[in-house]
Amino acid sequence: MNIKLPHILKLKPHFEETLWGGNNLKKEFNFKVETNQLGEVWLISAHPSGESRLINTYFKSKTLSYVYQNYKQLFSNERGSKFPLLVKFIDAKKDLSVQVHPNDEYALKHEKQKGKSEAWIILNKAPNTRILIGHNAKTKEELTSLINKKNWDELLTYRELNKHEIINIPSGTVHAICEGTTLLEIQQSSDVTYRLYDYDRLDKNNNLRPLHLEKAIDVINVPHEHEKIQYLPTKQNYNEIHKLLLTKYFSISSLKVNEKYRFINNKSKYYLVVILDGVGKIAQFKAKKGDSFIVTSLSKTVLFQGDLNLIIAKPE
């Protein structure tokens, strides 16, 4: 049967209640969900832990993984069996655990799935909010000793966080999102996380959450190398794509649409689009703050209309 495939996919997100979540995402993006501990909104996800579903008429209620596996012509005819990226909002009302993610090689060997590199765009922050990135150990021996002694003050490196920072977190990087942070995360589609420290918090069943010290020590990069701090452009020209970050796994750009912008896809790639602010249309679909779309590889040109502040990610 010949069918006319949609060139644009609009997605319904998956919501994650967490120990450390709050109400900022509900207030900011008007998400309709009952919990007062909304920690994560998985906007574009084909991960089995929480999948996005399609809103389009033809694929209505189908999971993204179903569409990706059965209609590869929408996704540049990629050979992989699993959608490569995951895009989410995070609201940290409390500190997240101190953690690290493995690279692909280690994760495939030990967890039977890919590793996790990620990047954050800081959307908002409370006064005096800090961020944890990296550590002070110079050797694996020093790292192991400080972890075993639980000497976190000496080991971990915190700094003040700034709104609109773009922070790259490659696999092997010790990190923690701290209280008062709201961000957009683009990552490999993986949920392999090794916890170093969780402040001895109890979960909803009054149990300590598990730590993964041996594996964490295996994968932590030593010594840590801090990356240059980058920011969203303060005065970005309308209707011009601005490249923000390029990694081994994905690239990230920003776009501010004023009235009309014609997106040209001359390389037949596919793009993940998140609306950070504004109201308008992407092709024939209404677009508002908090919405997410995939511009498929079948799209040659796409008309963006209205006043829209967008983040665009692409697999590499």
C-alpha positions in Angstrom: 0.0 0.0 0.0 1.4 3.4 -1.0 1.0 6.0 1.7 2.0 9.6 1.9 4.4 9.9 4.8 4.3 13.1 6.9 7.5 15.1 6.4 7.2 16.7 9.9 6.6 14.7 13.1 5.1 16.4 16.1 5.6 14.6 19.4 3.9 14.1 22.7 6.4 14.0 25.6 6.9 11.5 28.4 6.9 12.8 31.9 9.2 11.6 34.7 8.4 12.2 38.4 11.6 12.3 40.4 12.8 12.5 44.0 14.4 15.9 43.2 11.8 17.4 40.7 9.6 20.4 41.2 6.9 22.6 39.5 9.0 24.9 37.3 8.5 23.0 34.0 4.7 22.9 34.6 4.7 26.6 35.2 7.1 27.6 32.5 5.8 25.3 29.7 2.2 24.7 30.8 2.6 20.9 30.9 -0.6 19.2 32.2 0.6 16.6 34.7 -0.6 15.9 38.3 2.7 15.5 40.1 4.5 18.3 42.0 7.8 16.5 41.5 8.2 16.8 37.7 11.9 16.3 37.3 12.2 15.5 33.6 10.1 15.9 30.4 11.4 13.6 27.7 10.5 15.7 24.7 12.0 13.5 21.9 12.7 10.0 23.1 12.6 6.5 21.7 14.2 5.0 24.8 12.2 2.1 26.4 12.3 3.9 29.8 10.0 6.6 28.4 9.0 7.1 24.8 7.5 10.0 23.0 4.4 9.3 20.9 3.4 10.9 17.6 0.6 13.5 17.4 0.4 13.4 13.5 -2.7 11.9 12.0 -1.1 9.0 10.2 1.2 8.0 13.1 -1.1 9.2 15.9 -0.2 7.5 19.2 2.6 5.4 17.6 5.9 5.4 19.5 8.9 7.1 18.1 10.8 3.8 18.2 8.1 2.2 16.0 8.3 5.0 13.4 12.1 5.0 13.4 12.4 1.2 13.0 9.7 0.9 10.3 10.1 4.1 8.2 13.8 4.6 7.9 13.3 6.9 4.9 12.2 9.6 7.4 15.6 9.3 9.2 18.2 9.4 6.4 17.9 5.6 6.0 20.2 5.2 9.1 21.4 1.6 9.6 21.1 1.6 13.4 18.1 -0.1 15.0 17.7 2.5 17.8 17.0 6.2 17.6 20.3 7.8 18.6 19.4 10.9 20.6 17.2 11.9 23.5 16.1 15.5 24.2 14.6 16.5 27.6 13.8 19.3 30.0 15.1 19.0 33.6 14.0 20.9 36.7 16.1 20.4 39.8 14.3 21.5 42.9 16.9 19.6 44.8 20.5 18.5 44.0 20.8 15.6 41.6 23.2 12.8 42.6 26.9 13.1 41.8 27.3 10.8 38.8 29.2 9.8 35.7 28.3 8.1 32.4 30.4 5.5 30.5 31.5 5.7 26.9 30.0 3.4 24.2 32.7 0.7 24.5 32.4 0.3 28.3 28.6 0.5 28.3 28.1 -2.0 25.5 30.4 -4.4 27.4 28.9 -4.0 30.8 25.3 -2.8 30.2 24.5 -4.0 26.7 23.6 -0.6 25.6 25.4 2.6 24.3 27.1 5.0 26.6 26.0 8.6 27.3 27.5 11.9 26.3 25.3 14.9 26.8 25.1 18.7 26.7 23.0 21.2 28.7 21.5 24.6 27.8 20.8 26.4 31.1 17.3 27.9 30.7 16.9 29.4 34.2 18.6 29.4 37.6 17.8 30.6 41.1 20.2 33.1 42.8 23.5 31.6 43.9 22.8 28.3 42.1 26.0 26.3 41.5 27.0 23.4 39.2 29.3 20.5 39.7 31.5 19.6 36.8 34.8 17.6 37.2 37.1 16.7 40.1 40.5 17.5 41.5 42.2 14.1 41.5 45.3 13.9 39.4 45.6 10.1 39.3 43.3 7.1 39.4 44.9 6.2 42.7 44.1 9.6 44.2 40.5 9.4 42.8 39.9 6.0 44.3 41.3 7.0 47.7 39.1 10.2 47.9 36.0 8.3 46.8 36.6 5.4 49.3 37.1 8.0 52.1 34.0 9.9 51.0 36.1 13.0 51.0 33.7 14.8 48.6 34.8 18.4 49.6 38.3 17.7 48.5 37.4 15.7 45.4 34.5 17.6 43.7 34.7 20.9 41.9 31.7 23.2 42.1 31.3 26.7 40.5 28.7 29.3 40.1 26.1 28.6 37.3 25.0 31.2 34.8 21.8 31.5 32.8 22.1 30.6 29.1 25.4 28.6 29.5 26.0 25.8 27.1 27.7 23.0 28.9 29.2 19.9 27.2 29.4 16.8 29.4 31.3 14.1 27.5 31.2 10.5 28.9 33.6 10.1 31.8 32.8 13.5 33.3 31.8 13.7 36.9 28.8 16.1 37.2 25.7 17.0 39.1 22.9 19.4 38.4 22.2 21.4 41.5 19.2 22.9 43.2 17.6 25.8 41.4 18.5 24.7 37.8 16.2 24.4 34.8 17.8 23.2 31.6 17.4 21.6 28.2 19.5 18.4 27.7 20.5 16.8 24.4 22.1 13.4 24.9 22.8 10.0 23.5 19.7 7.8 23.9 20.9 5.9 27.0 20.1 5.9 30.7 23.3 4.3 32.0 24.3 6.3 35.1 26.8 5.5 37.7 26.2 7.2 41.0 29.1 8.3 43.2 27.2 10.0 45.9 23.5 10.7 46.6 23.6 12.6 50.0 22.3 9.5 51.8 18.8 10.3 50.5 16.0 7.8 50.8 13.7 6.9 47.9 9.9 6.8 48.1 10.2 3.3 49.7 12.6 4.6 52.3 15.6 2.8 50.8 19.0 4.3 49.9 19.4 4.6 46.2 22.2 2.3 44.9 25.7 3.6 44.2 28.0 2.2 41.6 31.5 3.1 42.9 33.6 0.5 41.1 32.2 1.2 37.7 32.3 4.9 38.3 36.0 4.8 39.1 36.5 2.7 36.0 35.0 5.3 33.6 35.9 8.7 35.2 38.4 10.6 33.1 41.5 11.4 35.1 42.7 14.2 35.3 39.5 16.2 34.5 39.9 18.8 31.7 37.5 21.7 32.0 36.0 23.0 28.7 35.6 26.6 27.8 32.4 28.1 29.0 30.0 29.0 26.1 26.7 30.9 26.1 23.6 31.3 24.0 24.1 34.4 21.8 22.7 37.5 23.6 21.8 39.3 20.3 21.1 36.7 17.8 19.9 37.9 14.4 16.4 36.9 13.4 16.0 34.2 10.7 19.7 33.0 10.9 20.8 29.6 12.2 23.5 30.0 14.9 25.8 27.0 15.5 26.2 26.4 19.2 28.0 23.1 19.8 29.4 20.2 17.8 30.3 16.9 19.5 31.0 13.4 18.2 27.4 12.4 18.6 25.3 15.5 17.9 25.3 19.2 16.9 23.2 21.9 18.4 22.1 25.2 16.8 19.7 28.0 17.7 17.2 29.9 15.5 15.0 32.9 16.2 12.1 33.2 13.7 10.5 36.5 13.0 7.4 36.2 10.8 8.8 33.7 8.3 11.9 31.5 7.8 12.3 28.9 5.1 14.4 26.0 6.5 16.4 24.4 3.6 17.3 20.7 4.1 19.6 20.2 1.1 21.6 17.4 2.7 18.5 15.2 3.4 19.3 14.9 7.1 16.8 14.9 10.0 16.6 17.5 12.8 15.1 17.6 16.3 13.4 20.9 17.1 12.3 22.2 20.5 10.4 25.5 20.9 11.9 27.4 23.9 9.6 30.4 23.5 6.9 31.9 21.2 4.0 30.9 19.1 3.7 30.1 15.4 3.7 27.2 13.0 6.1 24.6 11.6 4.8 23.6 8.2 1.1 23.0 8.9 1.5 22.3 12.6 0.8 24.8 15.4 3.9 25.4 17.4 4.2 26.9 20.9 6.5 27.0 23.8 7.4 23.5 25.0 6.5 21.8 21.8 8.9 19.4 20.0 9.2 18.2 16.4 11.3 16.2 14.0 12.0 17.6 10.6 12.5 14.4 8.7 14.9 13.7 5.9 12.1 13.7 3.4 11.6 17.5 4.0 13.5 19.6 1.5 12.1 22.9 2.7 10.1 23.7 5.8 8.3 27.0 6.5 8.6 28.3 10.0 6.2 31.1 10.8 5.5 33.4 13.8 7.8 34.5 16.6 9.7 31.4 17.7 12.8 30.8 19.7 14.1 27.3 18.7 16.9 24.9 19.5 17.7 22.5 16.7 19.8 19.3 17.2 21.1 16.8 14.6 22.8 13.4 15.0 26.4 13.3 13.8 
